[in-house]
Amino acid sequence: MEARIQKWGNSAGIRIPSSILKSLNIKTNDILDIAQEDDRIIISIPKKKKISLEDRFKEYHGKNLAKEFSWDENVGKEIW
């Protein structure tokens, strides 16, 4: 398949057919990796990095947003 490079602001862009986007489950505003290898431009879907819960909160120093709660009395046939 051929595609034409067109001016897009100060850059240039190509249009990717919707059939290709659908088959790869790529949506508007998704982030893709772009690399140059010799005379080729490689566009690929980045690998998702698994981040542990500990790493996610490592730099969080905000206030605790959890609200107090009570277990209240049984309303139906709950077994506690």
ABEGO torsion letter per residue (X at the ends): XBBBBBBBEABBBBBBBAAAAAAAGBBBGBBBBBBBBEABBBBBBBBBBBBBAAAAAAABABBBABBBBBAEBBABABBX
